[in-house]
Amino acid sequence: IKTGSLSRSDRIAKYNRLLVIEEELGSAAVYPGKKAFNVFRD
């Protein structure tokens, strides 16, 4: 996720939204790390 923005308040708003999403998903959220990119290989 690209978190860079034009102003600090925009970055904070994006980060806060990510925290809300994480909270909503709870334990259903899974981060596969580098394994997620293996699907793009031959």
N, C-alpha and C positions, 0 to 999 in steps of 0.2 A: 504494500500500500504506500503510495506516495503521500508523505505528510507535509512536504514543503509547501508554503503558501506565501502570498505577498505580505501579509502582516502577521504579527504575533497572535492577535486575537483569532484569526482564521485557523492557525495551527492548533490553538487551544480548543477551539470548537470541534475540529476534526478529531483530536485526541479524546475529547469528552464523549463524542459520538461513538468512537470505538469502544470506550469503556461501557457505555450503555448496551451496545450490541453484545459485548462479552457477557454482561450480566444477564441479558435476556436469554442467551443461548445456554448459559450454565454449563453443565457437564456434557451437553450435546455438541459443544464446540470441540473440534479436533484439529490440531495443527500438525500435519504430516511432515513438515520440514522439507528437506531435500527430496524425500521420496515423492512428493507431489510433482516434481519435474521429470521423473522417470517415464511418465506416460507420453512425453514428447519425443522420446528416443525411439529409434527403429527397433 
